[in-house]
Amino acid sequence: MHILSVVLQIILGLGFLMFGFMKFGSKQMVEGFNHYGYSNWFRVFTGIVEVVSAILVIAGIWNEALAAWGSVIILITMIGAIMTHIKINDNVKQMGMPIMLFILGLVVFLINYDALI
């Protein structure tokens, strides 16, 4: 077990639980997804994906393969978030959180990748 991975898994897990649950009805998230041009079903789907990835990275504290799979889902989700910000012509500062979460997810993946082989 790599302590850096465990710390990042806790941070990512708690963050993605929070953001995922917010997507189920937070006024801010509803308005945000409308601004991005996405439908309500996609907002809810994104919330489910984020909650599942959070559960996987947290469970990955005890099973490295789950950490690796959870981080893959986080990476894909953050690529989508970054692409959304590019689509609506946001500046790099507005992409800061998805970029940071992508980097943290990438570190967790790289640390736990061997569990998939």
KATADA-V535620 format. One record per backbone hydrogen bond with DSSP energy under -1.0 kcal/mol. NH is the residue of the N-H (numbers start at 1). CO is the residue of the C=O. If there is no record, write none. Layout:
# KATADA-V535620
NH,CO / NH,CO
This chain:
# KATADA-V535620
6,2 / 7,3 / 8,4 / 9,5 / 10,6 / 11,7 / 12,8 / 13,9 / 14,10 / 15,11 / 16,12 / 17,13 / 18,14 / 19,15 / 20,16 / 21,17 / 22,18 / 23,19 / 24,21 / 25,22 / 26,22 / 30,26 / 31,27 / 32,28 / 33,29 / 34,30 / 35,31 / 36,32 / 38,33 / 43,39 / 44,40 / 45,41 / 46,42 / 47,43 / 48,44 / 49,45 / 50,46 / 51,47 / 52,48 / 53,49 / 54,50 / 55,51 / 56,52 / 57,53 / 58,54 / 59,55 / 60,56 / 61,58 / 62,59 / 67,63 / 68,64 / 69,65 / 70,66 / 71,67 / 72,68 / 73,69 / 74,70 / 75,71 / 76,72 / 77,73 / 78,74 / 79,75 / 80,76 / 81,77 / 82,78 / 83,79 / 84,80 / 85,81 / 86,82 / 87,83 / 88,84 / 89,86 / 90,85 / 96,93 / 99,95 / 100,96 / 101,97 / 102,98 / 103,99 / 104,100 / 105,101 / 106,102 / 107,103 / 108,104 / 109,105 / 110,106 / 111,107 / 112,108 / 113,109 / 115,112 / 116,113
